[in-house]
């Protein structure tokens, strides 16, 4: 659970920045990472 609290914001920021570099930009939501963390525990 502690690892999820550290990893979710970090992954969100990294993926958000990575996805902005594509020609067809898309956005991601923070709640998708939250659902993944809940399902993983």
Order of alpha helices (4+ residues) and beta strands (2+ residues): alpha-alpha
